[in-house]
Amino acid sequence: MLTAILTRLIRMAAVMFGISVITFLIFFATPGSDPASRIAGRNAAPETVIAVRHDFGLDRPIWVQYGLMMEKLFVSRDLTSFVNRGQHIVPTVMAAAPATLSLVGGAAVLWMALGSLTGILAAAFKNRLPDKILMGASMMAVAMPVFWVGEMVNLVTQSRLHDTWAFSWVPPLGYVPLSESPARWFLALVFPWLTLALLYIGLYGRMLRTGIIETYQEDYIRTARAKGLTARRVLLKHATRSAIIPIVIMFGMDFGVLVGGAAVLTEVVFGINGVGRLTYQALKLLDLPMIMATVLYASFFVVVANAVVDMICILIDPRMRRK
């Protein structure tokens, strides 16, 4: 067990190193890309560009530039923005992380709970009316773009019906830190959670239904039925347990990517200053240190989420321990 954990940690470190090198080379070593020119601004004098290149160490060998960037990012943590001079990158990303974690964490609970319930119920009533209703609703959820759903929610809750008894409790757009007010934190995130989770509820529900129906064809399911186990026990203990493994694996990928900034549309629509919105603004301004920091932040969560998912799958299905 210890060997497996150490192997996983070494792989995680190797993946993070590879991603950092690739990201650095894309933005700093691509032919035609000169960070010094972007920092100096448009129509800057050649002397200014040369001075900026020297001040930021961009006139040194590429491996030295990479080492300096990593040292400033992980050791001294004094890496500053190329666009907003004086803005420290690491504290800015860390300040935005709680908002994204709160948004994605709450949405993840909803989509796993409701998606699993949808898939199990649809499989239990295969080809009957509840199955058709649930699968039709799931298809609608998958088809609706997140930004459109968010705008429609805001139109109803923040504008048209905000003064009615149904939505008068909805606070203004934005994020309220949990430490400031747990109640306001919860209320401010209710509709962002629902909006972000809607797509995944439909997607996970459809996938789980398909997995359970396919699992019913396995020999051990027939054996369980032959032993006299109830249909409910066969569904929940045997079929669902095997069919949910792909869902757990996909959850790890989705959760890691969303925490890393892929929830940007939801953050923008609901005015949440999270990592996704921070990355979006950095890309618009070509703020290379900020882009690199947010990419590594996203990569870290994807790698960690996959490692955790591997361990959970081993607990769910003992057969995976022999692999």
ZALUMLUM-255294 format. One record per residue (C-alpha): residue in three letters; x, y, z. Coordinates in steps of 0.25 Angstrom, whole numbers, padded with zeros to 4 digits, always signed. Example, Ala and Ser with C-alpha at 12.3 -4.5 7.8 and 13.67 -1.06 7.14 Angstrom:
% ZALUMLUM-255294
Ala+0049-0018+0031 Ser+0055-0004+0029 
END
This chain:
% ZALUMLUM-255294
Met+0000+0000+0000 Leu+0011+0010+0004 Thr+0018+0006-0009 Ala+0006+0010-0017 Ile+0004+0023-0010 Leu+0019+0027-0013 Thr+0017+0023-0027 Arg+0005+0031-0029 Leu+0012+0043-0022 Ile+0024+0042-0032 Arg+0014+0041-0044 Met+0007+0054-0039 Ala+0020+0061-0037 Ala+0025+0057-0051 Val+0011+0061-0057 Met+0012+0075-0050 Phe+0026+0077-0055 Gly+0023+0073-0069 Ile+0011+0083-0069 Ser+0019+0094-0064 Val+0030+0092-0074 Ile+0020+0092-0086 Thr+0012+0104-0081 Phe+0025+0112-0079 Leu+0030+0108-0093 Ile+0017+0112-0100 Phe+0016+0126-0094 Phe+0031+0129-0093 Ala+0038+0121-0103 Thr+0029+0121-0115 Pro+0035+0128-0127 Gly+0029+0142-0129 Ser+0025+0144-0114 Asp+0033+0154-0107 Pro+0028+0156-0092 Ala+0037+0169-0091 Ser+0029+0176-0102 Arg+0016+0173-0096 Ile+0021+0178-0082 Ala+0027+0190-0088 Gly+0014+0194-0095 Arg+0010+0198-0109 Asn+0020+0207-0117 Ala+0030+0206-0106 Ala+0044+0211-0109 Pro+0055+0199-0112 Glu+0063+0204-0100 Thr+0050+0202-0091 Val+0048+0188-0096 Ile+0063+0184-0094 Ala+0062+0190-0080 Val+0049+0182-0077 Arg+0055+0169-0083 His+0067+0171-0073 Asp+0059+0174-0061 Phe+0050+0162-0062 Gly+0062+0153-0066 Leu+0056+0150-0080 Asp+0070+0152-0086 Arg+0076+0140-0079 Pro+0075+0126-0085 Ile+0062+0119-0085 Trp+0065+0109-0074 Val+0069+0120-0065 Gln+0056+0128-0068 Tyr+0048+0115-0065 Gly+0056+0113-0051 Leu+0054+0128-0047 Met+0039+0127-0051 Met+0037+0114-0042 Glu+0046+0120-0031 Lys+0037+0132-0030 Leu+0024+0124-0031 Phe+0027+0113-0021 Val+0039+0118-0012 Ser+0039+0133-0010 Arg+0024+0134-0015 Asp+0027+0148-0020 Leu+0024+0147-0034 Thr+0017+0159-0039 Ser+0007+0162-0051 Phe+0013+0167-0064 Val+0000+0175-0066 Asn-0004+0180-0052 Arg+0010+0184-0047 Gly+0011+0181-0032 Gln+0000+0171-0032 His+0006+0158-0025 Ile+0001+0145-0033 Val+0000+0135-0022 Pro-0008+0143-0012 Thr-0018+0147-0023 Val-0020+0133-0027 Met-0022+0128-0013 Ala-0032+0139-0010 Ala-0040+0135-0022 Ala-0039+0120-0019 Pro-0050+0119-0007 Ala-0060+0125-0017 Thr-0058+0114-0027 Leu-0057+0103-0017 Ser-0070+0107-0011 Leu-0077+0108-0024 Val-0072+0095-0030 Gly-0073+0087-0016 Gly-0087+0091-0014 Ala-0091+0088-0029 Ala-0083+0074-0028 Val-0092+0070-0016 Leu-0104+0073-0024 Trp-0101+0067-0037 Met-0095+0054-0031 Ala-0108+0052-0022 Leu-0118+0056-0032 Gly-0111+0050-0044 Ser-0110+0036-0036 Leu-0124+0037-0032 Thr-0128+0040-0046 Gly-0120+0029-0052 Ile-0125+0018-0042 Leu-0140+0022-0043 Ala-0139+0022-0058 Ala-0132+0008-0058 Ala-0143+0003-0048 Phe-0154+0007-0057 Lys-0147+0004-0071 Asn-0156+0007-0083 Arg-0168+0012-0074 Leu-0173+0026-0072 Pro-0164+0030-0061 Asp-0152+0026-0069 Lys-0157+0034-0081 Ile-0159+0046-0073 Leu-0146+0046-0065 Met-0138+0043-0078 Gly-0146+0054-0086 Ala-0143+0064-0074 Ser-0128+0059-0074 Met-0127+0062-0089 Met-0132+0076-0087 Ala-0122+0079-0076 Val-0111+0074-0084 Ala-0115+0082-0096 Met-0117+0096-0089 Pro-0104+0104-0089 Val-0099+0108-0075 Phe-0098+0123-0078 Trp-0113+0123-0083 Val-0118+0116-0071 Gly-0111+0126-0062 Glu-0116+0138-0070 Met-0130+0133-0069 Val-0129+0130-0054 Asn-0124+0144-0052 Leu-0135+0150-0060 Val-0145+0143-0052 Thr-0139+0144-0038 Gln-0131+0157-0039 Ser-0141+0165-0048 Arg-0155+0161-0052 Leu-0159+0154-0039 His-0149+0159-0029 Asp-0159+0167-0021 Thr-0169+0155-0020 Trp-0170+0146-0008 Ala-0163+0135-0015 Phe-0150+0141-0018 Ser-0149+0153-0009 Trp-0139+0145-0001 Val-0129+0144-0012 Pro-0117+0153-0009 Pro-0110+0162-0020 Leu-0100+0155-0029 Gly-0087+0153-0024 Tyr-0079+0144-0014 Val-0080+0145+0001 Pro-0069+0138+0009 Leu-0073+0127+0018 Ser-0065+0133+0030 Glu-0073+0146+0028 Ser-0087+0140+0029 Pro-0091+0125+0027 Ala-0105+0128+0024 Arg-0102+0139+0013 Trp-0091+0130+0007 Phe-0102+0119+0006 Leu-0113+0128+0000 Ala-0103+0135-0010 Leu-0099+0121-0016 Val-0112+0114-0016 Phe-0115+0118-0031 Pro-0101+0117-0036 Trp-0100+0103-0030 Leu-0113+0099-0037 Thr-0109+0105-0050 Leu-0095+0099-0050 Ala-0101+0085-0046 Leu-0112+0084-0056 Leu-0103+0079-0068 Tyr-0096+0069-0059 Ile-0109+0064-0053 Gly-0114+0060-0067 Leu-0101+0055-0072 Tyr-0098+0046-0060 Gly-0113+0041-0059 Arg-0113+0036-0073 Met-0099+0030-0072 Leu-0103+0023-0059 Arg-0116+0018-0065 Thr-0108+0012-0077 Gly-0098+0005-0068 Ile-0108-0001-0059 Ile-0116-0007-0070 Glu-0103-0013-0076 Thr-0099-0018-0063 Tyr-0112-0026-0062 Gln-0107-0035-0073 Glu-0095-0040-0065 Asp-0095-0054-0060 Tyr-0093-0050-0045 Ile-0106-0042-0046 Arg-0113-0054-0051 Thr-0107-0062-0039 Ala-0112-0052-0029 Arg-0126-0053-0035 Ala-0125-0068-0035 Lys-0122-0068-0020 Gly-0135-0061-0017 Leu-0130-0047-0014 Thr-0140-0036-0016 Ala-0140-0027-0028 Arg-0137-0015-0019 Arg-0125-0022-0013 Val-0120-0026-0027 Leu-0122-0012-0032 Leu-0115-0004-0021 Lys-0104-0014-0016 His-0100-0021-0028 Ala-0104-0014-0041 Thr-0102+0001-0036 Arg-0089-0003-0029 Ser-0082-0007-0042 Ala-0089+0003-0051 Ile-0085+0015-0042 Ile-0070+0013-0044 Pro-0069+0020-0058 Ile-0078+0031-0051 Val-0068+0033-0040 Ile-0056+0033-0050 Met-0063+0044-0058 Phe-0067+0052-0045 Gly-0052+0053-0042 Met-0049+0059-0056 Asp-0060+0068-0056 Phe-0058+0073-0041 Gly-0043+0075-0043 Val-0046+0083-0056 Leu-0057+0092-0051 Val-0049+0095-0038 Gly-0037+0099-0047 Gly-0045+0109-0054 Ala-0055+0103-0064 Ala-0067+0108-0056 Val-0063+0122-0062 Leu-0077+0124-0069 Thr-0084+0122-0056 Glu-0075+0131-0049 Val-0076+0142-0059 Val-0092+0141-0060 Phe-0093+0141-0045 Gly-0082+0151-0042 Ile-0073+0142-0034 Asn-0059+0146-0034 Gly-0053+0132-0034 Val-0041+0125-0041 Gly-0049+0124-0054 Arg-0052+0138-0055 Leu-0037+0142-0051 Thr-0032+0133-0063 Tyr-0042+0139-0073 Gln-0037+0153-0069 Ala-0022+0149-0070 Leu-0024+0143-0084 Lys-0031+0155-0089 Leu-0019+0163-0084 Leu-0008+0153-0087 Asp-0003+0153-0073 Leu+0006+0142-0074 Pro+0010+0140-0060 Met-0005+0139-0056 Ile-0008+0130-0067 Met+0003+0120-0063 Ala-0001+0121-0048 Thr-0015+0118-0051 Val-0012+0106-0061 Leu-0003+0100-0050 Tyr-0014+0102-0040 Ala-0024+0095-0049 Ser-0014+0084-0052 Phe-0012+0081-0037 Phe-0026+0079-0035 Val-0028+0070-0047 Val-0017+0061-0043 Val-0021+0061-0028 Ala-0035+0058-0032 Asn-0031+0046-0041 Ala-0022+0041-0030 Val-0034+0041-0020 Val-0044+0035-0030 Asp-0034+0023-0032 Met-0034+0021-0017 Ile-0049+0022-0016 Cys-0051+0012-0028 Ile-0042+0002-0020 Leu-0051+0003-0008 Ile-0064+0002-0017 Asp-0059-0010-0025 Pro-0049-0020-0018 Arg-0046-0026-0032 Met-0038-0013-0036 Arg-0028-0016-0024 Arg-0022-0027-0033 Lys-0020-0018-0044 
END
